[in-house]
Amino acid sequence: MREAGRIVARVHVAMREAVRPGISTWELDQIALGVMQKYDSVSCFLGYRGYPAHICTSINQELVHGIPSRERILRAGDIISIDVGVKHRGYIGDSAWSYAVGEISEEAQHLMRVTEESLYKGIEQMHTGNHVVDISRAVQKHVESNGLYVVKEYTGHGVGQSMHERPQVLNYVGGDADGQLPLEAGLVVAVEPMVQVGTWLTRTLKDDWTVVSKDGSLAAHFEHTIAVTNAGPEILTLP
């Protein structure tokens, strides 16, 4: 899983270098594919429930699951969330990051900063003796104290030989059974705050994949794959 995580991190390094005004999301998808192939891995997303691309590229009010396209061209002022999942030697790495395209608004900067910070607030709770809900509480508290909204329909999750395993890791305190599961050494989860400016509500577009904020406000998404160890949390998808 460390190897899979490193490959995901390398894809994100390539994404960070490639994101700029004028590039299409299809080109980003092809760049990501090239990195995956270089390191003997495959996309977890391609073909998953019929998903047609290697990565997800979600722009501005799009929260998750945006489909790369030759027609989607990045413009200065956009923000784009890029979700990358790979399988390498039978194991999964999964990470999403939101990127600024050129100069962005103060609102977009605030959204991205708070969402990224909330990810690390959650990771700080990943010590043996704590429970899944401690992650959820930390994410929710940071997001809401900064005037933003945690999306409730989509969650983090366990990661291993499958992309979505137990436990479910909510980004808010929701009273779910998995929230009371203890964090034990060896557990690997994807923590992924999904945050919007104007509402926690979302809707899905006619392509049956792209999820957008219901009010059209900006959305951001940050995610790492993290292992619980006796020495504390180990982020497997750091560059």
Secondary structure, DSSP 8 states (H G I E B T S, - for coil): -HHHHHHHHHHHHHHHHH--TT-BHHHHHHHHHHHHHHTT-EESSTTGGG--SSSEEEETTEEE-----TT-B--TT-EEEEEEEEEETTEEEEEEEEEE-SS--HHHHHHHHHHHHHHHHHHTT-STT-BHHHHHHHHHHHHHHTT-EE-SS--EEE-SSSSSEEEEE-SS----GGGG-B--TT-EEEE--EEESS-S-EEE-TTSS-EEETT---EEE-BEEEEEETTEEEETT--
